[in-house]
Amino acid sequence: MKKTKGFTLVELLLTAFLFAMVMAMVGTVFQRGQAQAELNDGKMVLQGTLRETLYRMGQEIRETSPSRVSVTNAGATLTFQIPASVNNSGVITWSGPITYQLGGNGTQLIRTNAAGQTSVLANNVQGIIFTATGAPIATVNYTVTTRRTLPNGRILTLTSTGEARFRNP
């Protein structure tokens, strides 16, 4: 009678255990990669939001004049006017008041014009602080903090600051 060669039960169990350990390590690497990808995606979204918001606000605030801007509500609200038209003599007709502040559900940066029409400048905004500097006011600084909860439950917060110097006297 010929004896056939094969694996023993111990060898099979050891191989299965080692395979399971390798698969667990590979799974962990993939999970960490997924978490890092979610973090990077969240950062890009918030950074894009901040960059666009700061640019849009800066462009509009630069159009105002020192006498036509006010910071109220402990720095949480900025109200200003921009030129609506200029006649041939150089006389400026100013718009009604424009206001920037948190609104909506408390996580949106809202722009409200004189007619009461509102538009959302940014979502996921946790806070905004306006400060006017100079005497008379020469610039407005604004700090926007954004916050986003990632799919894995992690909370990502980014803060950025902008400055607008007035073009009109």
Order of alpha helices (4+ residues) and beta strands (2+ residues): alpha-beta-beta-beta-beta-beta-beta-beta-beta-beta-beta
